[in-house]
Amino acid sequence: MNASIVDLRYKMSEVLDALARRERVTIFYHGKVKGVIVPAEERSNSKASKHPFFGMASGEKKAVEQVMEELREGRGRDI
């Protein structure tokens, strides 16, 4: 869908309908492209075990809990 700045102001419902149809909306200002509104990706209900991190360190000797704790700890010990 193509929309001008005026369309964004007065026809926002049509722009939102186009996004609901998973269409990209190109924004024009004085006849020149200023930007593109892209529909948000829907979140998938995938399992954490399917994340690329798992299996990355298959040779790791530490327990998963210990590795995750190290990843989540703050930067307090960096100084």
N, C-alpha and C positions, 0 to 999 in steps of 0.2 A: 504494500500500500504506500502511496505517496501522500504526504501531508505537509501543508504549509504551517507557518507559525500561527496563523489565524485559525486553521483547523484544530490545532492543539488547544486553542482557547475555547472555541465554540462547538467543536465536534469531538470532544474527548471521548465520549461514549463510543463513537465509531472507531476511534483509534484503539480503545480497549477491546472492542469486539474483534478487531483484526489481530491483536495480540492473543486473544483467546483462541483464535483459529490457527495460531502458531505462525502468523505471517510477520515478516520484518517490516517495519515502518520507517520509510526514508523521510527525513525532515528537510524541507527546503526553506531558505530565507532569501528573499529577493531573487528567486530562481536558481540559487546555487545550493548544492547539498551541504548541509551543516552537520548532519549526523544521522545515525541509524539506531532505532530502538529495536532490540532483539528480544524475543520472548525468553523468559527465564526457563532454565532447564528444570524439569521436574525431578525431584529427588527419587532415587531408586531405593527400594527396600532390600538392598543387598546385605549380606552378612559381613561382619567384620573379618571373618576368616578369608574372604575373597579379596581383601585389600592387598595391593601389591607389596606392602611391608612384610606380610607374613610369608615366610619362606626365603626372605632376602638374606637372613642370617642363619641359614640352616646349620652351619658349622658352629654356631654359638654354644658355648658351654654353660652360660648363665641361664637361670630360670626366666621364663617370660615375664613374671612379675618384677624381677629385678631389673630387667632391661627396660620395661615400661616406667619403672620408678626413676631410673637414670634419665630417661628422656623427658620426664615431666618435672624433674627437680629444677629449682630456680637457679639463678646465676650467683647465688650468695658465696659460693666457694671459688669464683673466678678471680676475686681480688686478692 
